[in-house]
Structures are given as structure tokens and as C-alpha cells.
Amino acid sequence: MVLDQDEIVAIDGPDFELLLYKVKDEYLKFEHKIYQPGFHHLAIKVSGRDVVEASYEAVASIGATVLEGPKEFKNYPGNYFAFLFLIPMV
């Protein structure tokens, strides 16, 4: 389920919950770039590919930019099935 309010997007499923908070207006002037100091990566182990697919659908429905996937990433160890996305900031 995706709950979209003015200040928060809550994505939850049977095995997880992810809360994405809107950036406060005073921080909008700062553009975060991938790999600069600060939070840029979150990996969550889930019960199966169906959870990844459902998460992808939920994230895409809020307007996030999907960079890759969902797919199997061969350059990571194990069965790494994932998708990569940027969180919409406004």
C-alpha cells in the first residue's frame, strides 16, 4: 500500500515499511549528488522477487525516477534482484 500525504509517503507491505519524508523548504536549495557525503543508498532484504516487484510498482507510482531494474544484478554477490531509484524531492 502507498500512502501519499503532503509531508510523507509510506510504502508498506507484508514484510516491510518504508517512510519517505518531504524535504523541508529551507533545504531545497541544496542539491544532493550521488556519492557525496550523506545518505544515498538503502538495501532491504525481502522474502522474494514478488516483494521487489511490488515495491517497484509502489515507488514508480509516486513519481520516483527509476534508474535500473527490477532485475538481477550480476555484479553483486548472491541472488541480488533489485531496482535502483531516486526519491522525488518535491
ChimeraX attribute file (.defattr): number of C-alpha atoms within 10 A of each C-alpha:
attribute: neighborCount
match mode: 1-to-1
recipient: residues
	/A:1	12
	/A:2	18
	/A:3	12
	/A:4	12
	/A:5	10
	/A:6	8
	/A:7	11
	/A:8	13
	/A:9	17
	/A:10	15
	/A:11	18
	/A:12	16
	/A:13	13
	/A:14	9
	/A:15	9
	/A:16	13
	/A:17	11
	/A:18	13
	/A:19	12
	/A:20	14
	/A:21	14
	/A:22	16
	/A:23	13
	/A:24	10
	/A:25	8
	/A:26	7
	/A:27	8
	/A:28	12
	/A:29	7
	/A:30	7
	/A:31	8
	/A:32	12
	/A:33	9
	/A:34	11
	/A:35	9
	/A:36	8
	/A:37	8
	/A:38	9
	/A:39	9
	/A:40	12
	/A:41	10
	/A:42	6
	/A:43	8
	/A:44	9
	/A:45	12
	/A:46	13
	/A:47	11
	/A:48	9
	/A:49	16
	/A:50	10
	/A:51	17
	/A:52	20
	/A:53	17
	/A:54	14
	/A:55	22
	/A:56	19
	/A:57	13
	/A:58	19
	/A:59	21
	/A:60	14
	/A:61	10
	/A:62	15
	/A:63	11
	/A:64	16
	/A:65	13
	/A:66	15
	/A:67	10
	/A:68	11
	/A:69	15
	/A:70	17
	/A:71	14
	/A:72	14
	/A:73	15
	/A:74	10
	/A:75	7
	/A:76	9
	/A:77	7
	/A:78	9
	/A:79	10
	/A:80	14
	/A:81	18
	/A:82	20
	/A:83	19
	/A:84	17
	/A:85	15
	/A:86	14
	/A:87	17
	/A:88	13
	/A:89	12
	/A:90	10
